[in-house]
């Protein structure tokens, strides 16, 4: 796995994130040398969802209102059903996601997090995957959906579920190591 020493990565989440989909990328990115911040509309801490009940709390490093895409080299969007559903109605969250994409910086989204890509206008024309229950949502947003453990399209890294985390994390590190990606029309 490549090193990403000196890179700063934001993980955008709120209450109800899928526990493993925040914790595993956070650990993998940090182990590869990145400085990783959990960014949230909430302050203090946010709580995950772990299987069938609330999971562990994670400290929030930065308030959403205090960060911009220029502060970071990449963005990770964990899934779960609750987290992306809450964030996709938050215009500040959507603006941040769009700013990363427009700057050509890597963006990773797993499970239900591609809902955020659709809402931010990024999914259209992109090759991606997601949790199977939102496959139709992705297709309706104009995405080219496929059932693969990880799909990459010009710095956009997507995966289906927690079982795909090893491939998702490895591809995230690789894309962040590559840096900015030129965006081309689909």
Backbone torsions as a table, in degrees:
resi	resn	phi	psi	omega
1	UNK	NA	134.8	-179.4
2	UNK	-68.2	160.7	175.7
3	UNK	-91.3	144.9	176.5
4	UNK	-127.8	41.1	178.5
5	UNK	-55.8	138.9	177.7
6	UNK	83.1	-7.5	178.7
7	UNK	-83.7	144.8	176.1
8	UNK	-113.9	129.0	-176.0
9	UNK	-123.5	137.0	174.9
10	UNK	-102.6	136.7	169.5
11	UNK	-112.7	112.4	-177.6
12	UNK	-92.0	120.2	-177.3
13	UNK	-155.2	164.6	172.6
14	UNK	-141.8	-175.3	-179.0
15	UNK	-56.3	139.1	178.5
16	UNK	95.1	10.4	175.2
17	UNK	-66.8	150.3	174.4
18	UNK	-68.1	119.6	-171.5
19	UNK	-49.2	-53.9	-175.8
20	UNK	-67.6	-28.9	-176.0
21	UNK	-77.4	-10.6	169.9
22	UNK	-99.9	-46.8	-173.7
23	UNK	-67.1	-42.2	-177.9
24	UNK	-66.4	-48.7	176.0
25	UNK	-62.0	-39.2	178.6
26	UNK	-57.0	-47.1	-179.5
27	UNK	-67.1	-46.5	-178.1
28	UNK	-62.5	-42.8	-179.6
29	UNK	-67.2	-42.5	178.3
30	UNK	-64.5	-42.0	178.9
31	UNK	-64.7	-27.0	177.7
32	UNK	-83.5	-1.6	174.4
33	UNK	108.8	-1.8	-177.7
34	UNK	-80.0	154.3	167.7
35	UNK	-92.8	122.4	-173.2
36	UNK	-118.2	130.2	177.8
37	UNK	-117.5	133.5	169.5
38	UNK	-85.2	120.9	-178.3
39	UNK	-111.4	135.3	-176.7
40	UNK	-151.8	153.3	170.7
41	UNK	-66.2	-23.1	178.7
42	UNK	-87.5	159.5	175.0
43	UNK	-113.9	166.2	178.4
44	UNK	83.1	-87.1	179.2
45	UNK	-152.3	159.2	174.9
46	UNK	-125.7	155.4	-175.2
47	UNK	-114.7	135.4	-179.9
48	UNK	-84.0	174.7	173.2
49	UNK	-116.5	126.3	-174.6
50	UNK	-126.7	102.9	-176.9
51	UNK	65.9	-97.6	-174.2
52	UNK	-118.5	13.8	-177.7
53	UNK	-156.5	172.2	177.9
54	UNK	-60.9	140.4	-179.0
55	UNK	-102.0	-151.0	-177.3
56	UNK	-81.0	153.4	174.6
57	UNK	-82.8	146.6	177.8
58	UNK	-123.7	133.7	178.2
59	UNK	-69.0	141.9	175.0
60	UNK	-88.3	125.9	-179.3
61	UNK	-86.8	-35.4	-176.3
62	UNK	-142.7	141.3	174.6
63	UNK	-77.3	141.0	177.9
64	UNK	-53.4	-38.5	-177.7
65	UNK	-68.2	-12.2	-175.6
66	UNK	-108.0	3.9	-176.2
67	UNK	-121.7	161.6	172.2
68	UNK	-142.0	165.6	-179.6
69	UNK	-62.9	-26.0	179.6
70	UNK	-67.5	-16.9	179.1
71	UNK	-78.1	-14.0	-168.5
72	UNK	-134.3	162.6	178.4
73	UNK	-101.8	-11.0	-179.0
74	UNK	-168.4	164.9	-177.1
75	UNK	-134.4	137.8	176.0
76	UNK	-121.0	134.3	179.5
77	UNK	-118.7	100.0	176.7
78	UNK	-71.7	157.4	-179.1
79	UNK	-96.9	-133.8	-163.1
80	UNK	93.1	162.6	179.2
81	UNK	-81.6	-38.5	-172.7
82	UNK	-72.5	-51.5	-174.3
83	UNK	-53.7	-58.3	-178.3
84	UNK	-68.3	-28.0	178.5
85	UNK	-66.5	-39.3	176.3
86	UNK	-69.3	-41.7	-176.5
87	UNK	-72.0	-28.0	-176.2
88	UNK	-74.2	-5.7	172.7
89	UNK	-107.0	9.0	-179.9
90	UNK	-103.9	106.4	-175.3
91	UNK	-61.5	-33.5	177.8
92	UNK	-64.6	-39.8	177.8
93	UNK	-64.6	-45.2	-179.5
94	UNK	-64.9	-38.5	177.9
95	UNK	-63.5	-40.0	178.4
96	UNK	-64.4	-44.4	179.3
97	UNK	-61.0	-45.7	178.5
98	UNK	-60.7	-40.7	-178.5
99	UNK	-63.9	-40.3	175.5
100	UNK	-60.8	-48.3	-177.5
101	UNK	-62.4	-46.7	-178.5
102	UNK	-65.0	-27.7	178.4
103	UNK	-81.7	-4.0	179.6
104	UNK	77.9	17.8	-178.9
105	UNK	-87.6	146.0	-179.9
106	UNK	-59.3	139.5	177.1
107	UNK	-130.2	127.5	176.7
108	UNK	-113.9	135.9	179.0
109	UNK	-140.0	132.2	-177.0
110	UNK	-127.4	148.7	172.2
111	UNK	67.6	-113.6	178.7
112	UNK	-88.9	-6.4	-178.2
113	UNK	-61.5	-26.6	175.0
114	UNK	-58.6	-16.9	169.9
115	UNK	-51.6	-39.6	-179.6
116	UNK	-65.7	-35.9	177.8
117	UNK	-65.0	-41.6	178.5
118	UNK	-64.3	-46.8	-177.6
119	UNK	-65.7	-32.2	179.6
120	UNK	-82.4	-4.2	178.6
121	UNK	81.8	18.9	-176.8
122	UNK	-95.8	-26.7	-173.0
123	UNK	-67.5	-30.6	-174.7
124	UNK	-58.8	124.3	178.3
125	UNK	80.3	-4.3	-177.6
126	UNK	-91.0	147.4	170.1
127	UNK	-86.3	125.4	-178.5
128	UNK	-157.4	174.0	173.4
129	UNK	-134.7	174.9	-178.2
130	UNK	-168.0	-179.2	171.0
131	UNK	-61.9	142.0	-171.9
132	UNK	-59.7	-28.7	-177.2
133	UNK	-71.0	-14.9	177.7
134	UNK	-110.5	14.6	177.8
135	UNK	-54.1	-46.7	-179.2
136	UNK	-65.9	-37.9	176.5
137	UNK	-59.4	-41.9	-179.5
138	UNK	-67.1	-42.8	177.9
139	UNK	-64.4	-40.4	178.1
140	UNK	-65.8	-25.0	177.0
141	UNK	-83.3	-0.5	177.0
142	UNK	93.5	9.6	179.5
143	UNK	-80.3	154.9	171.6
144	UNK	-95.8	94.8	-172.7
145	UNK	-85.0	138.9	173.6
146	UNK	-139.2	152.8	-178.0
147	UNK	-93.3	82.0	-179.8
148	UNK	-136.4	155.1	-177.0
149	UNK	-65.4	-32.2	174.8
150	UNK	-149.3	137.1	177.7
151	UNK	-128.1	133.1	179.4
152	UNK	-122.9	134.9	179.4
153	UNK	-143.0	101.4	177.2
154	UNK	50.7	49.1	177.5
155	UNK	89.3	-3.2	175.7
156	UNK	-93.8	117.6	-177.2
157	UNK	-112.9	123.0	179.4
158	UNK	-130.6	150.1	175.9
159	UNK	-141.7	167.1	-171.2
160	UNK	-87.0	-42.5	-169.9
161	UNK	-165.5	177.8	-178.3
162	UNK	-57.6	-26.6	178.1
163	UNK	-63.7	-22.3	-178.2
164	UNK	-90.7	2.0	-174.2
165	UNK	-56.3	-41.3	178.8
166	UNK	-58.2	-45.7	179.1
167	UNK	-68.6	-40.6	179.5
168	UNK	-60.6	-49.2	-178.2
169	UNK	-64.6	-42.7	179.7
170	UNK	-62.7	-42.7	-179.7
171	UNK	-69.4	-36.1	175.7
172	UNK	-58.8	-49.2	-179.7
173	UNK	-59.6	-43.7	179.6
174	UNK	-60.9	-46.5	-178.6
175	UNK	-67.0	-37.6	178.3
176	UNK	-67.6	-38.3	177.4
177	UNK	-62.6	-36.3	178.4
178	UNK	-68.4	-30.4	178.6
179	UNK	89.8	-149.8	-176.0
180	UNK	-64.1	149.0	179.6
181	UNK	-122.1	132.5	176.1
182	UNK	-70.9	131.8	179.5
183	UNK	-92.8	131.0	176.6
184	UNK	-121.6	153.8	177.8
185	UNK	-62.0	147.5	-178.9
186	UNK	-69.6	NA	NA
